[in-house]
Amino acid sequence: MNQEEIKKIIPHRDNMLLVQEAEKVDDVTSRGKYTISGDEFFLKGHFPGNPVVPGVILCEMMAQSSCVMLADKCAGKTPYFTKMDNVKFKGMVKPGDTLESECTLTRSRGSFYFISAKGYVNGKLCVSADFSFALM
């Protein structure tokens, strides 16, 4: 999927649409990509002269990639974060890097969906987290 197709699933728009490409692998797996250009708003103050993507932005990138697998369930609904657990940062993500997210649905209960996500740069694990979303 390109960004125009992704916009049909999630409500995010510029400057907060943080997935450039996505793929729904199957009903429980999705992947997403975002290449850091260096011009993003979140790098201006984090940190001048040494830009590093903030951890909360990495989590948002993975969360948006996660929502692609819920595409058929999202019609007419908005996915809202309800929880983040076990967030771990293993490496920095900098301008020029492409964060590749790999997201797996671990369970669902009613309108709540629980997802385990990992973010890689050049095959190296940089961030991992467990999320839950409510579709409202």
DAPE-V664691 format. One record per residue. N is the residue number from 1. PHI is phi in degrees with one decimal (* if undefined). NEAR is the number of other C-alpha atoms within 10 Angstrom. Layout:
((N:PHI:NEAR) (N:PHI:NEAR))
//
This chain:
((1:*:14) (2:-96.6:11) (3:-63.1:14) (4:-64.7:10) (5:-70.1:12) (6:-64.1:22) (7:-62.3:14) (8:-76.8:14) (9:-101.6:22) (10:-116.5:20) (11:-82.4:13) (12:-65.2:15) (13:-138.0:10) (14:-52.2:6) (15:-91.2:9) (16:-106.0:14) (17:-82.0:17) (18:-115.2:23) (19:-139.7:26) (20:-95.5:16) (21:-138.7:18) (22:-149.6:25) (23:-144.5:18) (24:-89.2:19) (25:-74.2:14) (26:-159.3:9) (27:-68.4:13) (28:-124.1:15) (29:-139.0:21) (30:-140.9:23) (31:-133.9:25) (32:-143.3:27) (33:-137.0:22) (34:-146.3:20) (35:-96.8:18) (36:-80.0:18) (37:-82.0:12) (38:104.6:16) (39:-97.7:9) (40:-63.3:12) (41:-57.1:10) (42:-75.8:15) (43:-91.0:20) (44:-59.6:14) (45:-116.3:11) (46:-134.3:13) (47:-126.7:12) (48:-55.0:9) (49:84.8:9) (50:-148.1:11) (51:-67.6:17) (52:-135.2:19) (53:-66.2:19) (54:-61.9:15) (55:-57.0:16) (56:-64.0:9) (57:-71.7:13) (58:-60.2:22) (59:-63.8:24) (60:-64.1:16) (61:-60.5:23) (62:-68.1:31) (63:-63.0:28) (64:-64.3:25) (65:-64.3:31) (66:-62.0:31) (67:-65.7:29) (68:-61.8:27) (69:-70.0:24) (70:-95.0:21) (71:-49.3:16) (72:-70.1:11) (73:-93.5:15) (74:-82.5:17) (75:-51.6:12) (76:75.7:10) (77:-126.9:14) (78:-116.5:17) (79:-81.6:22) (80:-116.8:14) (81:-58.7:15) (82:-119.0:13) (83:-167.7:11) (84:-129.9:16) (85:-133.2:11) (86:50.7:10) (87:-75.7:16) (88:-135.3:15) (89:-108.2:16) (90:-111.8:13) (91:-162.0:13) (92:-80.0:15) (93:-116.3:23) (94:-126.6:19) (95:-53.3:16) (96:95.8:10) (97:-79.7:17) (98:-113.0:18) (99:-83.3:27) (100:-108.7:26) (101:-96.2:28) (102:-126.3:22) (103:-124.1:30) (104:-131.0:20) (105:-72.9:21) (106:-98.4:14) (107:-171.3:12) (108:-142.5:13) (109:-150.0:8) (110:62.6:7) (111:-90.9:11) (112:-101.9:16) (113:-128.2:21) (114:-114.5:20) (115:-133.3:22) (116:-105.8:22) (117:-131.0:24) (118:-135.0:22) (119:-120.7:28) (120:-121.8:20) (121:-125.3:19) (122:51.9:10) (123:80.5:9) (124:-97.6:12) (125:-64.4:18) (126:-111.9:20) (127:-155.4:23) (128:-143.6:23) (129:-165.1:20) (130:-112.1:21) (131:-120.6:24) (132:-133.4:21) (133:-130.6:21) (134:-115.7:18) (135:-93.7:19) (136:-116.7:11))
//
